[in-house]
Amino acid sequence: MEIKDIQKEANDIVLAVDSKLGANHNEETTFIHLLEEFGELARQHNNKSIRKIEQDKTNIEEEIADITILLMRLANIYNVNMEEILISKISKLKEKHKL
């Protein structure tokens, strides 16, 4: 599956869940929800570095997936093609760092 297909699927699932729950992932709520998910991922980092307890790899994977889905929803809101911008940005980074 290509990134553009994943972006569409991610957007569609967010909208379907919103419809089912009577919610609305608009620009503001999507951004806030994205920050929440980053916080949940940060908690796993704190587990290792501050709390000195084992990280939950499954939870880390789920939080990264949640973040990606919400980023893709935000991209749709802004009418941004994730595949194009990622390819472009990787190319720029390679050029900048002579890789």
Residue pairs with C-beta under 8 A, 6 or more apart in sequence:
1 9
2 83
3 82
3 83
3 86
4 81
4 82
4 83
6 72
7 72
7 75
7 76
7 81
7 82
7 83
10 68
10 69
10 72
10 73
11 72
11 73
11 76
13 69
14 25
14 30
14 69
14 70
14 73
15 25
17 23
18 24
18 25
23 29
25 33
25 70
25 73
26 77
27 74
27 77
27 78
30 70
30 73
30 74
30 77
31 74
33 70
34 67
34 70
34 71
34 74
37 63
37 66
37 67
37 70
38 67
40 59
40 63
40 66
41 60
41 63
41 64
41 67
44 55
44 56
44 59
44 60
44 63
45 55
47 53
47 54
47 55
47 56
48 54
48 55
71 82
72 82
75 81
75 82
75 85
93 99
